[in-house]
Amino acid sequence: MDLQLSGKTAVVTGASKGIGLACAEALAREGARVTGISRDPANLAKAQAELKTKGLEYAVEAVDLTDADATDALFARIGVPDVLVNCAGAARQVPVAELSSASLHSAMEAKYFTYMHATEAVIRGMAERGSGVVVNVVGQGGRQASPLHIGGGAANAALMLASVGYAKAYAGRGVRVNVINPGLTRTGRIDDRLDAAVRDSGRPREELLAEMVAGIPLGRAGEPAEIANVAVFLASPLASYVTGAVVPMDGGATSAI
């Protein structure tokens, strides 16, 4: 299926590994001109080399998206893309007994503000142009409270509200904004989740992981490429009447109407 993305410009944040890298690869395979953003130049170089071995062109830019001024300066230089996919930032899971004001602030800086800074840097330019798409890969932790993920879950919930607010504000000016909420996905973030669960419960990692998977009706964790497939569809003109949507991707674990 032609998703009509050939020749479009796309920026993916958090694009050096995991879901972000999978989104960058999927967009590049559709013919988009992709720029990946991450704060670690070494990880970006590895990602760029990996996609090159697959025959895919991939530009990279290192910037810390918690810095609003640096984010604005980057987009002023590279321009407003047709598509922005936000995957940057991961709030660490912290048992409730370890929570502090510092960890709560860190969660918002790591997850909420990285997305907001990138979105704020481009969305008015998209609206002035009369076209643009933002896809925010957020997380089901914003819908399902966990004592291990209070700070990060709150950041995710805030991102969902902000995303839908932007969608309503800019729909009449040709800009679409949608959210994907992955559940348990096979990335390095599983280790962070398990580390927090072990500290909280004292139970073995293998036992905790098996319990997590057992709670998923599809019987397995998701794959980054599966999240990327939905992100690319939402970014494409084939989803031209979809905006303000919050799409769960957790294998049925949080089924709700």
C-alpha positions as CSV (number, residue, x, y, z in Angstrom):
1,M,0.0,0.0,0.0
2,D,1.3,3.4,-1.0
3,L,1.0,5.7,2.1
4,Q,1.8,8.8,0.0
5,L,4.7,9.9,2.1
6,S,7.4,9.8,-0.6
7,G,9.3,13.1,-0.7
8,K,7.7,14.3,2.5
9,T,10.0,15.6,5.3
10,A,9.8,13.9,8.7
11,V,11.5,14.5,12.0
12,V,11.5,11.8,14.7
13,T,12.6,12.6,18.2
14,G,14.1,9.9,20.4
15,A,15.2,8.4,17.2
16,S,18.5,6.6,18.1
17,K,16.9,3.4,19.4
18,G,13.7,1.6,20.3
19,I,10.3,2.8,19.0
20,G,11.8,6.1,17.7
21,L,14.4,4.3,15.5
22,A,11.7,1.9,14.3
23,C,9.5,5.0,13.3
24,A,12.4,6.6,11.5
25,E,13.1,3.4,9.6
26,A,9.4,2.9,8.6
27,L,9.1,6.5,7.4
28,A,12.3,6.2,5.4
29,R,11.0,3.0,3.8
30,E,8.0,4.9,2.6
31,G,10.3,7.4,0.9
32,A,10.2,10.2,3.4
33,R,13.3,12.3,4.0
34,V,13.9,11.6,7.7
35,T,15.8,13.5,10.3
36,G,16.3,11.7,13.6
37,I,16.9,13.7,16.8
38,S,18.4,12.4,20.1
39,R,20.7,14.0,22.7
40,D,23.5,11.3,22.3
41,P,25.6,11.7,19.2
42,A,27.2,8.3,19.6
43,N,23.8,6.5,19.7
44,L,22.7,8.6,16.7
45,A,25.7,7.6,14.7
46,K,25.0,3.9,15.4
47,A,21.4,4.3,14.3
48,Q,22.5,6.1,11.1
49,A,25.0,3.3,10.3
50,E,22.3,0.7,11.0
51,L,19.8,2.2,8.6
52,K,22.6,2.8,6.0
53,T,23.2,-1.0,5.9
54,K,19.5,-1.4,5.0
55,G,19.9,1.1,2.1
56,L,18.1,3.9,3.9
57,E,19.1,7.6,4.1
58,Y,18.9,9.0,7.5
59,A,20.0,12.5,8.7
60,V,20.7,13.0,12.4
61,E,20.8,15.9,14.7
62,A,22.0,15.8,18.4
63,V,20.1,18.1,20.7
64,D,18.7,18.0,24.2
65,L,15.0,18.5,23.9
66,T,14.6,19.5,27.5
67,D,16.2,22.8,26.4
68,A,13.5,24.9,24.7
69,D,15.9,27.4,23.2
70,A,18.2,24.7,21.7
71,T,15.1,23.0,20.3
72,D,13.8,26.2,18.7
73,A,17.3,26.9,17.2
74,L,17.5,23.4,15.7
75,F,14.1,23.6,13.9
76,A,14.9,27.2,12.8
77,R,17.9,25.7,11.0
78,I,16.3,22.5,9.6
79,G,12.9,23.9,8.9
80,V,9.3,22.8,9.7
81,P,8.7,19.2,8.6
82,D,5.6,17.7,7.1
83,V,5.6,15.2,9.9
84,L,6.8,15.2,13.5
85,V,6.9,12.0,15.4
86,N,7.7,12.5,19.1
87,C,9.3,9.5,20.9
88,A,11.9,11.3,22.9
89,G,12.2,11.1,26.7
90,A,11.4,8.3,29.1
91,A,10.5,9.0,32.7
92,R,12.1,6.5,35.0
93,Q,9.8,4.2,36.9
94,V,10.2,4.9,40.7
95,P,8.6,3.0,43.5
96,V,6.2,5.2,45.5
97,A,8.5,4.9,48.6
98,E,11.3,6.5,46.6
99,L,9.3,9.4,45.1
100,S,10.5,12.9,45.8
101,S,9.9,16.4,44.4
102,A,13.1,16.0,42.4
103,S,12.0,12.7,40.8
104,L,8.5,14.2,39.9
105,H,10.1,17.2,38.3
106,S,12.6,14.9,36.4
107,A,9.7,12.9,35.0
108,M,8.0,15.9,33.6
109,E,11.2,17.3,32.1
110,A,12.1,13.9,30.6
111,K,8.8,13.1,29.0
112,Y,6.3,16.0,28.9
113,F,8.6,18.9,28.1
114,T,10.6,17.1,25.5
115,Y,7.4,16.6,23.5
116,M,6.1,20.0,24.1
117,H,9.3,21.8,23.1
118,A,9.4,20.0,19.8
119,T,5.7,20.5,19.1
120,E,5.9,24.2,20.0
121,A,8.8,24.6,17.7
122,V,6.9,23.5,14.6
123,I,3.1,23.6,15.0
124,R,2.6,27.2,14.3
125,G,4.7,26.9,11.2
126,M,2.6,23.9,10.1
127,A,-0.5,26.0,10.6
128,E,0.9,28.9,8.6
129,R,1.7,26.5,5.8
130,G,-1.8,24.9,6.1
131,S,-0.5,21.3,6.5
132,G,1.3,19.1,9.0
133,V,1.0,16.1,11.2
134,V,2.2,15.4,14.8
135,V,2.2,11.9,16.2
136,N,3.0,11.6,19.9
137,V,4.0,8.1,21.1
138,V,3.1,8.4,24.7
139,G,2.2,5.3,26.8
140,Q,-0.7,3.5,28.5
141,G,0.8,4.5,31.8
142,G,-1.1,7.7,31.4
143,R,-4.4,5.9,31.5
144,Q,-3.7,3.1,34.1
145,A,-2.3,4.3,37.4
146,S,0.7,2.4,38.8
147,P,2.5,3.0,42.1
148,L,5.7,2.5,40.2
149,H,5.0,5.1,37.6
150,I,3.3,8.1,39.3
151,G,5.6,10.7,37.9
152,G,5.8,9.2,34.4
153,G,2.2,8.3,34.3
154,A,1.2,11.9,35.2
155,A,3.5,13.2,32.3
156,N,1.8,10.8,29.9
157,A,-1.7,11.9,31.0
158,A,-0.7,15.5,30.5
159,L,0.7,14.7,27.1
160,M,-2.6,13.1,26.0
161,L,-4.6,16.1,27.1
162,A,-2.2,18.6,25.5
163,S,-2.2,16.5,22.2
164,V,-5.9,16.5,22.0
165,G,-6.0,20.2,22.8
166,Y,-3.6,21.0,20.0
167,A,-5.6,18.8,17.7
168,K,-8.7,20.8,18.3
169,A,-6.9,24.1,18.2
170,Y,-5.2,23.5,14.8
171,A,-7.6,21.2,13.0
172,G,-9.1,24.1,11.0
173,R,-5.7,25.1,9.8
174,G,-4.7,21.7,8.3
175,V,-2.7,20.3,11.2
176,R,-3.5,16.9,12.6
177,V,-2.3,15.6,16.1
178,N,-2.7,12.1,17.3
179,V,-1.5,9.9,20.1
180,I,-0.3,6.3,20.3
181,N,-0.2,4.6,23.7
182,P,2.1,1.6,23.7
183,G,1.9,-0.9,26.6
184,L,4.7,-3.4,27.3
185,T,7.0,-3.2,24.3
186,R,10.3,-5.0,23.7
187,T,12.7,-2.1,24.2
188,G,15.3,-1.2,26.8
189,R,12.6,0.4,28.9
190,I,11.4,-3.0,30.0
191,D,14.6,-3.2,32.1
192,D,13.8,0.1,33.8
193,R,10.3,-1.2,34.6
194,L,11.6,-4.4,36.0
195,D,14.3,-2.8,38.0
196,A,11.7,-0.6,39.8
197,A,9.4,-3.6,40.3
198,V,12.2,-5.7,41.8
199,R,13.1,-2.9,44.2
200,D,9.5,-2.5,45.2
201,S,8.6,-6.1,45.7
202,G,11.8,-8.0,46.1
203,R,10.6,-10.6,43.7
204,P,12.7,-12.2,40.9
205,R,12.8,-10.4,37.6
206,E,11.8,-13.5,35.6
207,E,8.7,-13.9,37.8
208,L,7.7,-10.3,37.4
209,L,8.2,-10.3,33.6
210,A,6.1,-13.5,33.3
211,E,3.3,-11.8,35.3
212,M,3.4,-8.7,33.1
213,V,3.1,-10.8,30.0
214,A,0.3,-12.9,31.5
215,G,-1.8,-9.8,31.9
216,I,-1.7,-9.1,28.1
217,P,-4.6,-10.8,26.3
218,L,-2.4,-11.2,23.1
219,G,0.1,-13.1,25.3
220,R,3.2,-11.2,24.4
221,A,4.9,-7.8,24.5
222,G,4.7,-5.5,21.5
223,E,7.4,-4.9,19.0
224,P,8.8,-1.4,18.1
225,A,8.0,-2.0,14.4
226,E,4.4,-2.6,15.3
227,I,4.1,0.7,17.0
228,A,5.9,2.3,14.0
229,N,3.5,0.9,11.5
230,V,0.6,2.7,13.2
231,A,2.6,5.9,13.6
232,V,3.4,5.9,9.9
233,F,-0.3,5.3,9.0
234,L,-1.4,8.2,11.2
235,A,1.3,10.4,9.7
236,S,0.1,9.6,6.2
237,P,-2.7,11.2,4.0
238,L,-4.6,7.9,4.3
239,A,-5.4,9.0,7.9
240,S,-6.5,12.5,6.7
241,Y,-9.8,12.4,8.8
242,V,-8.1,11.3,12.0
243,T,-7.1,13.9,14.5
244,G,-7.4,14.1,18.3
245,A,-7.3,10.3,18.5
246,V,-5.7,8.3,21.3
247,V,-4.8,4.8,20.1
248,P,-4.0,2.1,22.6
249,M,-1.4,-0.5,21.6
250,D,-1.1,-2.8,24.6
251,G,-2.3,-6.1,23.3
252,G,-5.7,-5.6,24.9
253,A,-4.4,-5.2,28.4
254,T,-6.4,-2.0,29.2
255,S,-9.5,-2.6,27.2
256,A,-12.0,0.2,27.9
257,I,-14.8,2.0,26.1
